[in-house]
């Protein structure tokens, strides 16, 4: 029975993908969904199988949740019971800014809050493979005078105020959204949070100045957690209101305006009771954790954004940024794990600015930044767990050789006459000594051929296909929302890693 359902779903997916252009002729909103082959890729068979197992239809509604600190994006899908269930979690390749909402144009912040994604916000012609616009600013943001534009979830793993996935990931996410629109969903909800709204995280970030805002959007998080239904979102008195219904004895539904006084409204009793119970439990647990001395999270305002540890382990000089928590989370162990998609050479891991004047969170305008030139190669390249070069010999080592002591075998030095020690898999963690900080600059290839030769090949896709050969160095490009090369030259840029 499940096999027949899987075959039927696959056939439906292929038919819908092929018919997308025809459907666009009837519905102007769908013109933006089906204009090229990238936008018409079918939903992968593994996801179709997961839908069958979770009792979901291919065209049922979707909902997206995103968490900055954990660098994860979740796709939820409605099952046949009418409730949403988690379909798949994607590690985020790159996000910008700090924990907290976006406030103004140029602050490099990725937005937080609740947004609706319509078919018109889906962009198959994106310079970053595929994308959808988050819809920032919403009515709440505008009521506070917040500004910003073109805040996207897109591919290419490069971000300046956006949430960046790999091309393979965004292709899957795009296809799921497309199929839900073809099934009749008018828009899907996008929920962006600083972290998972658990008692542990609320205790750790208790002194953050954004906490009042986070407590407000946590209410929407709690509504979804207890109902597994998309919360209805309204705004009044410059705040969020969730799942409001007509007040008792009212003759019409309440009308909300973000800057106006809140109208009389009510909440469904069963929903209100469940949310209150969850919030009381969370508050008690948070207070208990604080009383036990749970340390306050460090505010890393000098680091621009973060990336999931799966990607940080695969990128030279990689750093998870705010998701790291200061303990590196065992990146060396993850260096050999499968990365869910190809990581282009243009990816920029999080870095702290080299000086206060370069602090990227001070509201500097979002002007394009050219790729930095490779750092001088006068100093040696240090490789984790590999023998250092002869240049790293200290004073006492040199003195010992001069007087004839220990000249037989210096296990820690590599000379011109001795072959280098065998490279180990952890060579992916190679870091340049005293490398200058380069915010939003393309990562140049390391000058030592030995490192490039043993670097594990990047995975070309999320499928089980064999790994492709490493890509050649990409040309310099503007780091930002408008790369020098046009969107139709993606294949020429990264064709070697297909």
Secondary structure by P-SEA (a helix, b strand, c coil): caaaaaaaaaaaaaaaaaaaaaaaaaccccccccccccccccccaaaaaaaaaaccccccbbbbbbbccccbbbbbbbcccccccccbbbbbcccccccccccccccccccccbbbbccccccccccccbbbbcccccaaaaaacccccccccccccccccbbbbcaaaaaaaaaaaaaaaaacccbbbbbbbcccccaaaaaaaccccaaaaaaaaaaaaaaaaaccccbbbbbccccccccccccccccccbbbbcccccccccccaaaaaaaaaaaaaaaaaaaaaaaaccccccccccccccccaaaaaaccccccccccccccccccccccccccccccccccccccccccccccccccccccccccccccccbbbbbcccccccccccaaaaaaaaacccccccccccccccccccccccccccccccccccccccccccccaaaaaacccccccccccccccccccccccccccccccccccccccccccc
